[in-house]
């Protein structure tokens, strides 16, 4: 039962992993603006980090159930869900 639930959640979050175009150069306030290449790298690194965290949470759901999630883990899933939209 949990396996199907976890697979459904993984399918739900699968489109999150796809790359999206960037909004433009980031201004760090000191005049430095990274190139598009570095921005893409930073965004990919952040997506990969979030993906690893979501995968860990989904494995926890599979092993221990939804009730075992902390508030922080629930917020992480909500954040990932919102970013997919």
Order of alpha helices (4+ residues) and beta strands (2+ residues): alpha-alpha-alpha
